[in-house]
């Protein structure tokens, strides 16, 4: 739809529809749709047309690991946050930026933006935004880079994406106990992650 915002927010110039089939079949390549006729409701003909460039991106669930490329001589720390409340800060003089800053990605924040702030001491020296969808194309083996445009300088951020999955654990054993635990005949093994117990197994019989 095309509106005339200058004169009236509700002044509709015309609208049209396009099929999503060609976009879904583009396999990540940009396609251009030209000369789309834009018709005002009630009219049967029009001279108004529009062109669109479209690209299909597969939406994924998982974790983004970000590596800001910063110099300790310019800034002391970087703060990155998402609109859903996730936030991470890293001191430039430590290994935090090398280890990466992790963010969980799912349908609730796909269309959000990363807010990036650069500090010197307690003062914000530069800030900008980075679209989240631009950061889910790389993989663990293939890092990609994005540029955050800021008034004073641009910041390069390397990022890799770890698609969500699950770890299957098998052949669970407990053995070679020492001290009082050496007398255990029915030990219990619990495996937790982020406070949640995923596996709780009784090792029946004599401990190995």
TORBA-162711 format. One line per 4 residues: their letters; for each residue x negated, y, z negated of N, C-alpha, C, O. Coordinates in steps of 0.001 Angstrom, whole numbers, m for minus. Example, Ala and Ser with C-alpha at 12.3 -4.5 7.8 and 13.67 -1.06 7.14 Angstrom:
2
AS = m13190/m5690/m7800/m12300/m4500/m7800/m13200/m3300/m7800/m14236/m3319/m8465 ~ m12850/m2250/m7080/m13670/m1060/m7140/m12900/30/m7870/m13409/1138/m8039
END
This chain:
208
XXXX = m841/m1183/0/0/0/0/m883/1242/0/m1948/1257/m618 ~ m431/2285/700/m1134/3560/751/m201/4631/214/929/4771/681 ~ m682/5393/m777/109/6448/m1396/m543/7797/m1157/m1758/7888/m985 ~ 267/8840/m1145/m218/10210/m1067/m295/10757/m2485/663/11354/m2974
XXXX = m1429/10557/m3146/m1578/10976/m4541/m1685/12495/m4686/m1414/13038/m5757 ~ m2075/13169/m3625/m2276/14611/m3726/m967/15336/m3984/m905/16272/m4782 ~ 70/14895/m3303/1354/15585/m3418/2296/14930/m4422/3024/15610/m5145 ~ 2272/13606/m4454/3214/12905/m5324/2696/11499/m5552/2398/10784/m4595
XXXX = 2585/11091/m6813/2074/9764/m7132/2952/8661/m6556/2481/7552/m6302 ~ 4228/8968/m6352/5160/7942/m5868/5461/8086/m4386/6366/7430/m3871 ~ 4711/8938/m3694/4959/9156/m2273/4274/8059/m1464/3089/8162/m1146 ~ 5026/7008/m1133/4482/5865/m400/4388/6179/1082/5387/6490/1730
XXXX = 3171/6094/1612/2969/6299/3046/3314/5037/3811/3932/5108/4873 ~ 2927/3889/3292/3230/2629/3964/2568/1465/3267/1707/1664/2410 ~ 2955/251/3622/2395/m949/3021/2392/m2084/4027/3080/m2038/5046 ~ 1600/m3106/3718/1489/m4246/4614/1067/m5460/3798/762/m5354/2611
XXXX = 1056/m6615/4456/640/m7865/3818/m368/m8576/4711/m281/m8501/5936 ~ m1326/m9266/4095/m2277/m10088/4843/m2329/m11460/4197/m2039/m11613/3010 ~ m2700/m12453/4986/m2791/m13817/4482/m4100/m14011/3729/m5145/m13516/4150 ~ m4038/m14737/2610/m5233/m15035/1840/m5990/m16245/2379/m7102/m16526/1930
XXXX = m5406/m16964/3332/m6023/m18203/3804/m7419/m17967/4370/m8346/m18723/4077 ~ m7570/m16919/5182/m8877/m16656/5795/m9898/m16223/4752/m11092/m16481/4902 ~ m9428/m15563/3692/m10339/m15148/2620/m10837/m16365/1857/m12028/m16477/1568 ~ m9927/m17275/1530/m10308/m18473/782/m11258/m19354/1583/m12078/m20074/1013
XXXX = m11143/m19292/2909/m11986/m20125/3777/m13310/m19458/4135/m14109/m20031/4875 ~ m13549/m18257/3619/m14753/m17516/4007/m16019/m18059/3370/m17120/m17729/3809 ~ m15879/m18901/2322/m17033/m19537/1668/m18045/m18512/1169/m19254/m18700/1299 ~ m17532/m17431/600/m18417/m16428/18/m18954/m15402/985/m19657/m14480/570
XXXX = m18642/m15532/2274/m19110/m14573/3262/m18114/m13430/3394/m16902/m13636/3327 ~ m18632/m12240/3581/m17766/m11073/3734/m17062/m11116/5083/m17695/m11364/6109 ~ m15773/m10878/5084/m15006/m10815/6323/m14347/m9446/6411/m14052/m8822/5391 ~ m14120/m8985/7634/m13503/m7683/7845/m12187/m7872/8585/m12135/m8512/9636
XXXX = m11134/m7310/8025/m9813/m7352/8649/m9522/m5953/9162/m9427/m5007/8380 ~ m9378/m5817/10489/m9231/m4500/11104/m7810/m4267/11604/m7060/m5199/11897 ~ m7475/m2983/11688/m6230/m2523/12309/m4993/m3175/11694/m4112/m3654/12407 ~ m4940/m3187/10354/m3750/m3687/9678/m2681/m2596/9742/m2907/m1477/9282
XXXX = m1532/m2916/10303/m460/m1932/10409/183/m1694/9033/559/m2632/8330 ~ 292/m424/8682/868/m34/7400/2202/658/7675/2232/1755/8233 ~ 3291/24/7289/4641/493/7628/5382/933/6375/5333/260/5345 ~ 6061/2057/6468/6873/2547/5366/8180/1754/5317/8781/1502/6361
XXXX = 8631/1356/4122/9881/593/4019/11031/1297/4738/11271/2487/4536 ~ 11730/548/5569/12829/1097/6356/12446/1419/7779/13313/1488/8650 ~ 11139/1622/8043/10683/1886/9414/10391/580/10135/10172/m451/9500 ~ 10388/626/11469/10085/m562/12272/8804/m393/13073/8253/m1378/13565
XXXX = 8324/826/13213/7082/1077/13938/6196/1998/13100/6664/2670/12181 ~ 4910/2013/13440/3964/2861/12717/2721/3094/13544/2357/2270/14383 ~ 2069/4222/13305/757/4492/13882/m353/4374/12834/m1538/4462/13157 ~ 52/4173/11566/m907/4114/10472/m1513/2719/10374/m807/1710/10368
XXXX = m2831/2692/10298/m3548/1422/10179/m4640/1545/9126/m5026/2647/8737 ~ m5128/397/8672/m6231/384/7711/m7142/m797/7990/m6719/m1803/8559 ~ m8387/m665/7586/m9368/m1749/7688/m9794/m2166/6282/m9916/m1323/5393 ~ m10020/m3457/6083/m10450/m3968/4792/m11636/m4902/4963/m11700/m5669/5924
XXXX = m12587/m4831/4014/m13643/m5832/3927/m13377/m6681/2684/m13185/m6152/1589 ~ m13369/m8000/2866/m12981/m8906/1792/m14010/m10023/1660/m14636/m10426/2640 ~ m14173/m10510/447/m15048/m11650/221/m14455/m12482/m902/m13952/m11939/m1886 ~ m14513/m13796/m757/m13979/m14690/m1780/m15097/m15107/m2723/m16147/m15569/m2276
XXXX = m14879/m14948/m4030/m15834/m15373/m5045/m15150/m16400/m5946/m14069/m16151/m6479 ~ m15780/m17533/m6104/m15228/m18554/m6986/m15360/m18131/m8437/m16462/m17836/m8900 ~ m14247/m18099/m9160/m14267/m17721/m10573/m14695/m18927/m11408/m14205/m20038/m11202 ~ m15607/m18702/m12346/m16158/m19803/m13132/m16050/m19497/m14623/m15914/m18346/m15036
XXXX = m16115/m20547/m15403/m16158/m20431/m16862/m17516/m20935/m17332/m17982/m21986/m16892 ~ m18132/m20199/m18208/m19440/m20612/m18691/m20142/m19485/m19431/m19496/m18656/m20071 ~ m21467/m19456/m19341/m22263/m18491/m20075/m23212/m17758/m19141/m23874/m18367/m18301 ~ m23267/m16454/m19298/m24233/m15631/m18582/m25391/m15317/m19533/m25179/m14876/m20662
XXXX = m26599/m15548/m19063/m27800/m15173/m19824/m28451/m14011/m19089/m28821/m14133/m17921 ~ m28589/m12881/m19779/m29075/m11652/m19155/m30472/m11300/m19664/m30773/m11449/m20848 ~ m31320/m10828/m18740/m32696/m10442/m19063/m32939/m9010/m18554/m33345/m8829/m17406 ~ m32695/m7999/m19391/m32981/m6621/m18973/m34476/m6409/m18765/m35291/m6859/m19571
XXXX = m34831/m5724/m17687/m36231/m5430/m17385/m36558/m4038/m17901/m36308/m3034/m17234 ~ m37128/m4000/m19115/m37365/m2734/m19792/m38830/m2554/m20153/m39575/m3519/m20329 ~ m39215/m1307/m20257/m40566/m969/m20710/m40487/m402/m22122/m39684/491/m22390 ~ m41314/m915/m23019/m41307/m457/m24412/m41766/989/m24536/m41530/1626/m25562
XXXX = m42416/1510/m23510/m42861/2903/m23569/m41715/3878/m23313/m41813/5057/m23654 ~ m40627/3390/m22713/m39496/4264/m22400/m38370/4152/m23419/m37791/5160/m23823 ~ m38055/2901/m23842/m36912/2669/m24723/m37304/1696/m25834/m38240/910/m25688 ~ m36566/1766/m26952/m36854/877/m28088/m35897/m306/m28148/m36273/m1377/m28626
XXXX = m34668/m133/m27673/m33727/m1254/m27686/m32652/m1062/m26633/m32427/40/m26132 ~ m31995/m2171/m26313/m30900/m2165/m25341/m29679/m2782/m26009/m29800/m3748/m26762 ~ m28508/m2226/m25735/m27244/m2717/m26288/m26304/m2999/m25119/m26022/m2114/m24312 ~ m25821/m4241/m25036/m24913/m4636/m23960/m23633/m5188/m24584/m23692/m6008/m25501
XXXX = m22490/m4747/m24097/m21217/m5187/m24663/m20204/m5448/m23560/m20325/m4951/m22440 ~ m19190/m6252/m23915/m18059/m6512/m23036/m16799/m5967/m23682/m16751/m5749/m24893 ~ m15771/m5747/m22856/m14529/m5178/m23362/m13798/m6114/m24316/m12924/m5664/m25058 ~ m14134/m7417/m24317/m13466/m8369/m25211/m14097/m8411/m26601/m13687/m9213/m27439
XXXX = m15081/m7562/m26852/m15685/m7484/m28177/m17051/m8122/m28292/m17743/m7900/m29285 ~ m17466/m8914/m27304/m18806/m9491/m27346/m19852/m8386/m27184/m19693/m7486/m26359 ~ m20911/m8463/m27971/m21977/m7471/m27851/m23294/m8083/m28311/m23325/m8939/m29196 ~ m24371/m7629/m27696/m25712/m8091/m28052/m26661/m6902/m27996/m26537/m6022/m27144
XXXX = m27607/m6898/m28921/m28640/m5873/m28917/m30002/m6538/m28990/m30148/m7595/m29604 ~ m30985/m5936/m28377/m32327/m6515/m28362/m33351/m5408/m28478/m33225/m4362/m27842 ~ m34368/m5643/m29296/m35488/m4725/m29387/m36419/m4972/m28211/m36790/m6113/m27933 ~ m36787/m3929/m27540/m37625/m4076/m26345/m38998/m4617/m26698/m39621/m5290/m25877
XXXX = m39486/m4339/m27903/m40830/m4739/m28293/m40916/m6192/m28755/m42003/m6655/m29101 ~ m39799/m6924/m28770/m39795/m8321/m29194/m39506/m9213/m28004/m39405/m8753/m26866 ~ m39373/m10516/m28295/m39105/m11484/m27231/m37615/m11614/m26920/m37226/m12456/m26111 ~ m36765/m10776/m27562/m35323/m10899/m27376/m34919/m10803/m25908/m34106/m11593/m25429
XXXX = m35491/m9828/m25195/m35096/m9649/m23800/m35632/m10772/m22923/m35047/m11074/m21882 ~ m36758/m11407/m23336/m37285/m12538/m22573/m36435/m13788/m22789/m36200/m14559/m21859 ~ m35976/m13981/m24032/m35137/m15141/m24324/m33763/m15029/m23683/m33127/m16042/m23392 ~ m33310/m13821/m23465/m32021/m13616/m22821/m30919/m13293/m23804/m30963/m13711/m24961
XXXX = m29930/m12547/m23343/m28751/m12190/m24122/m27567/m12951/m23542/m27276/m12831/m22352 ~ m26876/m13741/m24380/m25855/m14669/m23911/m24453/m14089/m24079/m24134/m13482/m25101 ~ m23614/m14292/m23041/m22224/m13859/m23080/m21339/m14969/m22523/m21655/m15565/m21493 ~ m20218/m15246/m23216/m19277/m16269/m22777/m18297/m15663/m21780/m17739/m14590/m22010
XXXX = m18097/m16376/m20659/m17266/m15875/m19572/m16099/m16824/m19351/m16297/m18033/m19233 ~ m14872/m16283/m19293/m13683/m17084/m19034/m12609/m16178/m18420/m12866/m14992/m18212 ~ m11407/m16706/m18125/m10387/m15883/m17448/m10011/m14602/m18186/m9488/m13677/m17566 ~ m10263/m14522/m19491/m9865/m13326/m20230/m10762/m12127/m19921/m10368/m10990/m20182
XXXX = m11956/m12353/m19374/m12846/m11209/m19113/m13433/m11193/m17700/m14329/m10395/m17424 ~ m12954/m12051/m16803/m13483/m12100/m15435/m13553/m10720/m14772/m14528/m10406/m14089 ~ m12530/m9908/m14973/m12450/m8641/m14246/m12921/m7457/m15086/m12572/m6308/m14814 ~ m13718/m7755/m16110/m14235/m6707/m16971/m15590/m6190/m16515/m16095/m6571/m15459
XXXX = m16163/m5327/m17322/m17457/m4707/m17035/m18367/m4829/m18261/m17909/m4751/m19401 ~ m19657/m5019/m18003/m20653/m4891/m19051/m20965/m3403/m19240/m21191/m2681/m18269 ~ m20975/m2957/m20493/m21448/m1618/m20813/m22884/m1737/m21322/m23160/m2509/m22240 ~ m23782/m980/m20731/m25199/m1065/m21061/m25663/285/m21596/m25462/1318/m20957
XXXX = m26283/269/m22771/m26828/1481/m23375/m28294/1270/m23714/m28677/229/m24249 ~ m29111/2270/m23397/m30538/2238/m23698/m30840/3270/m24780/m30418/4423/m24692 ~ m31581/2833/m25807/m31850/3681/m26967/m33336/3994/m27081/m34197/3201/m26700 ~ m33601/5164/m27614/m34922/5506/m28143/m34684/5962/m29573/m34172/7056/m29811
XXXX = m35062/5113/m30523/m34677/5353/m31903/m33176/5137/m32058/m32649/4094/m31673 ~ m32491/6131/m32627/m31038/6045/m32780/m30293/6804/m31689/m29066/6895/m31732 ~ m31005/7342/m30726/m30382/8167/m29686/m30143/7362/m28411/m31019/6632/m27948 ~ m28940/7509/m27851/m28626/6893/m26562/m29251/7745/m25465/m28898/8912/m25298
XXXX = m30181/7155/m24717/m30894/7900/m23677/m30268/7712/m22297/m30369/8585/m21435 ~ m29620/6564/m22098/m29001/6302/m20792/m27942/5229/m20976/m28054/4387/m21867 ~ m26915/5257/m20137/m25875/4239/m20196/m25224/4092/m18832/m25206/5017/m18021 ~ m24691/2897/m18605/m24033/2610/m17338/m23208/1344/m17457/m23132/741/m18527
XXXX = m22587/941/m16353/m21717/m232/m16350/m22121/m1188/m15232/m22672/m782/m14208 ~ m21828/m2481/m15459/m22126/m3535/m14493/m20923/m4456/m14405/m20448/m4952/m15426 ~ m20422/m4692/m13197/m19247/m5540/m13022/m19587/m6989/m13327/m20579/m7520/m12828 ~ m18765/m7622/m14145/m19042/m8996/m14582/m19082/m9964/m13400/m19948/m10838/m13348
XXXX = m18158/m9819/m12453/m18092/m10761/m11327/m19367/m10774/m10498/m19638/m11750/m9799 ~ m20153/m9706/m10566/m21420/m9670/m9832/m22501/m10499/m10507/m23585/m10674/m9950 ~ m22218/m11017/m11713/m23239/m11714/m12498/m23023/m13215/m12590/m23782/m13894/m13282 ~ m22008/m13761/m11911/m21741/m15189/m12057/m22140/m15974/m10815/m21701/m17110/m10632
XXXX = m22975/m15374/m9952/m23360/m16059/m8728/m24632/m16886/m8892/m24810/m17889/m8201 ~ m25513/m16477/m9799/m26759/m17210/m9980/m26545/m18482/m10778/m25476/m18682/m11354 ~ m27544/m19337/m10818/m27483/m20578/m11588/m28697/m20642/m12503/m29544/m19749/m12493 ~ m28774/m21720/m13302/m29910/m21880/m14209/m31215/m21927/m13429/m32232/m21403/m13883
XXXX = m31192/m22546/m12271/m32405/m22678/m11468/m32640/m21456/m10584/m33746/m21264/m10080 ~ m31614/m20629/m10390/m31723/m19504/m9455/m31241/m18222/m10121/m30038/m17975/m10201 ~ m32169/m17414/m10593/m31807/m16134/m11189/m31505/m15127/m10083/m32131/m15137/m9023 ~ m30540/m14268/m10351/m30253/m13162/m9448/m30405/m11864/m10231/m30495/m11876/m11459
XXXX = m30431/m10765/m9523/m30638/m9468/m10162/m29524/m8506/m9784/m28987/m8551/m8677 ~ m29191/m7635/m10726/m28236/m6556/m10486/m28857/m5252/m10980/m29715/m5253/m11862 ~ m28414/m4156/m10404/m28907/m2835/m10787/m27789/m2068/m11481/m26701/m1897/m10930 ~ m28072/m1605/m12703/m27144/m737/m13426/m27546/701/m13132/m28635/1141/m13500
XXXX = m26653/1429/m12463/m26943/2814/m12099/m26683/3729/m13291/m25598/3721/m13873 ~ m27702/4523/m13644/m27606/5452/m14768/m28042/6830/m14303/m28790/6953/m13333 ~ m27574/7882/m14997/m27924/9244/m14564/m29422/9509/m14528/m29917/10153/m13603 ~ m30152/9012/m15539/m31581/9320/m15614/m32428/8329/m14829/m33417/8716/m14207
XXXX = m32045/7033/m14853/m32817/6018/m14141/m31963/4769/m13992/m30992/4582/m14726 ~ m32319/3927/m13054/m31609/2671/m12849/m32292/1553/m13635/m33506/1562/m13834 ~ m31474/587/m14077/m32003/m532/m14853/m31743/m1828/m14103/m30616/m2105/m13694 ~ m32801/m2625/m13925/m32653/m3940/m13314/m32403/m4978/m14409/m33095/m5004/m15426
XXXX = m31398/m5837/m14182/m31102/m6926/m15113/m31097/m8235/m14344/m30299/m8414/m13424 ~ m31977/m9143/m14712/m31933/m10501/m14171/m30907/m11305/m14954/m30779/m11145/m16168 ~ m30170/m12176/m14254/m29166/m12974/m14956/m29037/m14348/m14304/m29250/m14511/m13103 ~ m28688/m15312/m15114/m28420/m16662/m14634/m27118/m17130/m15263/m26758/m16706/m16361
XXXX = m26417/m18007/m14560/m25104/m18455/m15010/m25131/m19949/m15292/m25600/m20738/m14471 ~ m24625/m20329/m16460/m24552/m21724/m16870/m23081/m22124/m16892/m22339/m21735/m17794 ~ m22669/m22894/m15904/m21257/m23259/m15819/m20874/m24191/m16959/m21654/m25059/m17349 ~ m19662/m24007/m17497/m19205/m24772/m18652/m19056/m26249/m18304/m18718/m26598/m17173
XXXX = m19310/m27105/m19278/m19164/m28551/m19121/m19135/m29183/m20497/m18723/m28548/m21468 ~ m19563/m30416/m20585/m19615/m31065/m21888/m20810/m32001/m21938/m21284/m32486/m20911 ~ m21289/m32244/m23153/m22397/m33172/m23378/m21834/m34457/m23963/m21120/m34424/m24965 ~ m22149/m35577/m23351/m21712/m36886/m23851/m22841/m37515/m24659/m23950/m37694/m24154
XXXX = m22558/m37845/m25900/m23567/m38398/m26803/m23247/m39859/m27074/m22120/m40190/m27443 ~ m24222/m40730/m26894/m24005/m42158/m27124/m25215/m42756/m27831/m26214/m42071/m28050 ~ m25122/m44032/m28186/m26207/m44737/m28866/m26667/m43977/m30115/m27859/m43742/m30316 ~ m25692/m43602/m30948/m25990/m42830/m32151/m26421/m43780/m33262/m25689/m44707/m33610
XXXX = m27617/m43548/m33823/m28129/m44382/m34907/m28792/m43512/m35961/m29270/m42416/m35668 ~ m28815/m44006/m37180/m29567/m43366/m38253/m30492/m44422/m38855/m30049/m45537/m39130 ~ m31763/m44093/m39063/m32706/m45104/m39541/m33872/m44440/m40271/m34035/m43220/m40255 ~ m34690/m45308/m40923/m35885/m44872/m41644/m35568/m43842/m42730/m36244/m42818/m42837
XXXX = m34529/m44119/m43538/m34213/m43223/m44651/m35293/m43309/m45717/m35949/m44339/m45874 ~ m35469/m42210/m46447/m36450/m42164/m47531/m35772/m41777/m48839/m34676/m41217/m48832 ~ m36425/m42074/m49961/m35923/m41688/m51273/m34599/m42364/m51587/m34404/m43535/m51261 ~ m33669/m41616/m52232/m32371/m42166/m52600/m31582/m42614/m51383/m30792/m43554/m51470
XXXX = m31785/m41952/m50248/m31026/m42303/m49045/m31405/m43679/m48512/m30676/m44251/m47701 ~ m32556/m44224/m48966/m32992/m45531/m48468/m32044/m46647/m48893/m32040/m47721/m48293 ~ m31236/m46396/m49934/m30312/m47417/m50420/m28958/m47377/m49714/m28096/m48212/m49988 ~ m28762/m46423/m48813/m27471/m46298/m48138/m27179/m47531/m47293/m28045/m48031/m46576
XXXX = m25932/m48014/m47393/m25509/m49144/m46558/m24432/m48734/m45564/m24117/m49490/m44645 ~ m23870/m47557/m45736/m22797/m47116/m44838/m22910/m45605/m44605/m22014/m44851/m44985 ~ m24012/m45162/m43981/m24199/m43718/m43797/m23202/m43157/m42779/m22676/m43885/m41937 ~ m22959/m41877/m42873/m22057/m41181/m41960/m22865/m40150/m41150/m23669/m39404/m41709
XXXX = m22645/m40122/m39868/m23315/m39153/m38999/m22270/m38152/m38499/m21226/m38535/m37972 ~ m22576/m36861/m38675/m21700/m35801/m38196/m22497/m34884/m37271/m23623/m34500/m37586 ~ m21911/m34540/m36139/m22546/m33633/m35184/m21644/m32412/m35046/m20474/m32531/m34682 ~ m22206/m31224/m35344/m21440/m29984/m35337/m22024/m28996/m34335/m23200/m29054/m33977
XXXX = m21162/m28094/m33901/m21572/m26985/m33054/m20699/m25785/m33387/m19472/m25857/m33305 ~ m21339/m24679/m33763/m20633/m23445/m34121/m19553/m23690/m35167/m18450/m23153/m35070 ~ m19878/m24506/m36169/m18972/m24731/m37270/m17908/m25782/m37029/m17166/m26123/m37950 ~ m17814/m26303/m35823/m16802/m27308/m35506/m17445/m28682/m35438/m18483/m28862/m34801
XXXX = m16810/m29669/m36110/m17320/m31036/m36084/m16788/m31748/m34848/m15576/m31876/m34675 ~ m17698/m32215/m33983/m17303/m32884/m32746/m17381/m34407/m32876/m16612/m35123/m32234 ~ m18299/m34902/m33698/m18467/m36344/m33871/m18620/m36659/m35352/m19389/m35998/m36049 ~ m17892/m37666/m35840/m17944/m38075/m37248/m17869/m39605/m37270/m16791/m40183/m37133
XXXX = m19021/m40250/m37445/m19108/m41707/m37273/m19640/m42366/m38541/m20625/m41902/m39114 ~ m19001/m43431/m38976/m19525/m44267/m40043/m20430/m45335/m39428/m20014/m46058/m38523 ~ m21671/m45434/m39922/m22587/m46477/m39475/m22345/m47711/m40326/m22951/m47844/m41389 ~ m21492/m48603/m39899/m21123/m49780/m40707/m22283/m50734/m40839/m23137/m50809/m39955
XXXX = m22321/m51484/m41968/m23386/m52450/m42189/m24615/m51781/m42790/m24570/m50610/m43165 ~ m25691/m52514/m42879/m26913/m52019/m43492/m27563/m50985/m42597/m27624/m51159/m41379 ~ m28042/m49919/m43190/m28654/m48837/m42426/m29915/m49329/m41752/m30684/m50100/m42326 ~ m30122/m48866/m40504/m31302/m49264/m39754/m32347/m48148/m39826/m33430/m48279/m39255
END
